[in-house]
Every structure is written in structure tokens, then in C-alpha cells.
Amino acid sequence: MAAAHEFTWIQNASEIVRGYGLERLGSFDGGVSLLEQGVDIGLQMDTPMQIAWASVYLSELMTSCGQSEQARVHAQEAVMVSRKNGLRTVEVMSLQMMGRAQHRLRESRAFFEEALGLSIEHGLRPLTANIQFELGWTITEMGDSEGGAEMLAAANAERSELGLPSF
């Protein structure tokens, strides 16, 4: 029985990654179907990591399609599951998705700042740079061009230290 459970876990993880890949290639329906299936199987098997990752990817997909309310629902699920189970990287990405899915800049900024603090605390440097970039643009949109420019410069400095191209 353990071997069957292990196969199902691996198969579900593969389907979640495949759903994310379809999403990145622009196949909305195919990606949603596989990711929702990933959440359902994760719930049946009680595998929090799969539930959290599939929810993050669903949130990203919904955000890219302009469905911010559904994006928030999936991101909130991912935040809740990741916090409950100590999945720090997923928690940071979930908070980042919450920032993207907000209609109000002040709320976006709060989520980006929380994600940034956790990413720094846990040494997630490439993710830190991405969040700094999004936070920089949010701060700029809020009317603080100097503060936004400082955050964008920090993002590019972080990426430079990591040998990554600047934004």
C-alpha cells in the first residue's frame, strides 16, 4: 500500500508541475484543470506541500488572467496551509501572490513588505529581489518615486550579487 501512495504522490506532484507549465505556455483551461486536480488529490492524501504549491500556481494563473478575486482565494489558501505546516518558501510566494491580487496599492504594499521580510529572514535571495522589484513599483505607484527607486535599486543590486541580469 505504501508504494501505491508514493506513486500517487509523485504522480500528483508531476501533474501540478505540468499544470504550472501549461499555465506558463498560455493554456488557461489545461493549467487550471491540472492544478485544481492537484489541490483535490493533495487534500485527499493530506499532503500540505502539494496543496500549497498548487494553490500558489492557481493564484498566479488567476492573476495573469485578471481574475483577482479568485487569485486572492487561492493565495489565501496557500498562506494558511503553508503557515500551518511551516512551508516558509511557499508562504513567501503566497504573500507575494496576495500582493499581486489586491486592488488597493496600500494592501498590495503590506503583503509585499511581509513577503520581503520573510524572504530576507529565510535567505531566499532570488525571491527577495523579485519582491523588492514588485514592492518598488508599488511604492512608485503610490506616489513615492524616491522610495520606489531605492527599492528598485536594491532589487537590481541583489540580482547583480547573484549574477542575475537586472530588471
N, C-alpha and C positions, 0 to 999 in steps of 0.2 A: 504494500500500500504506500510506503514512503517513496518508492521510486515513481509511482504514478503521480503523487503530489509534487515531487520535484520536477517532473516533466511538465506538469501543468503550470507550475510557477515559471519555469524557463520559457515555455510557450507563451504565456501571458506577457512576460517581460518583452519578448520578441515582438508580439503584436502591438504593445504600447509604443515601442521604438518605431515599428513600421507605420503606425498611425501618425506619429510625430513626423516621420519622413514624408508621408503623403501630404500632411498639412504644409510642410515647408515647400513642397512641389506645387502647391495650389489646389490640391484635391480636397476641398472642404468636406464633402459628404463622406468620402472614404476615410479621411482622418478622424472625423467626429465619431463615426461608427466604431472604428477600432479602439479609440480612446475611451468611449463610453463603455464598450465591452470590457476594456481593461479595468475600469473602475468597478464594474459589476463583479467580475471574476475576483478581483482583489478583495472586495467585500465578502464574497462567499468563502474565500480561502483565508481571510483575516491576515492579509499582507499589507500593512500600512504603507510601506515604501511604494508599492505599486499604485495604491490608491492616490497617494500624494503626488507622485510624478505624473500620472495620467491626468490628474486634476490641474496641475500646473500647465501641462501641454494643452488641455482643453481651454484653459483661461487664455493662453497665448493665441490659440486659434480663434476664439470668440472675439478677442481684442482686434486681431487683424481683419476680421470681417465686420467690425463696427458694432458688435453685439455686446456692449459694455456691461449691461445688467447680467447677462449670463456669464460673462468673463469674471465679474465680481463674485458670483455664486461659486464658481469653480475655484477661484483663488482663495476664497474664504474657507472652503472645504480643505484645500491643501494646507493652509495656515493651521487650521485646527488639528488635522491629522499629524502634521509634521511637529507641531509643538507638543502634542500629547506623547509622541513617540521619539522625541529627541533627534529628529532628522533636520539638522541645522542648515545644511545646504539647501534643502527643499524649502525650509522655512524662509530663508533669504529670498529665494526665487519667487516664492508665493507672495511675499510682501512687495517685491518688485512688480509683480503682476497686479497686485491690488493698486499700486501707484499708477500703473498704466490705465487701469479700468475706471478711474474716477473721472467725474465730470468737473469737479471743482479743483482748481490748482492747489489750494491750501491742503485739501485732503490728499492729493497726489504727493505733495511735498512731504507730508507727515509719514506716509508709507515709505517713500524713498529714503527718508532720513533714518527710519527704523531699520530698513533693509541694509543701509550703508553701515550703520553702527554694528550690526551683527556680522556683516561680511568682513569688516575690519577685525572685529573681535576673534573671528574664527580663521583669519588668514586666507580668505577667498579672494585673492588679489585680482584675477581677471574679472571676476564678478563685481568686485569693488569698483574697478574702472568703469564698467558698464553702468553701474548705478550712479556713480558720480556724473557721468555724461547725462543721463536722464534727469538727474536732480539739477544739474547745471542749466539745462534747457527749461526746466520747470521754474527755477528761480528767475531766470531771464524773462519768461512769460509773465511772471508776477510783477515785473517792473523793476527788478533789481539787476540791472545789466552788469554792474561791477561784481556783485556776489556770484552771479551766474558765470561770468568769465573766469573768476577764480576757481569755481568748481570744475569747469570745463578744462582749465589748465591742469588741475590736479588729476583729472581723468587721463589726459594725454601724458602727463609725467609718469603716472602709474603704468600705462601701456608701454611707454618708452623703456622703463626699467625692466619690463618683462620681455622686451624685444618684439613687441607687437606694434603694428602700424597705428599711427594716431587717427583720431576720429576725423 
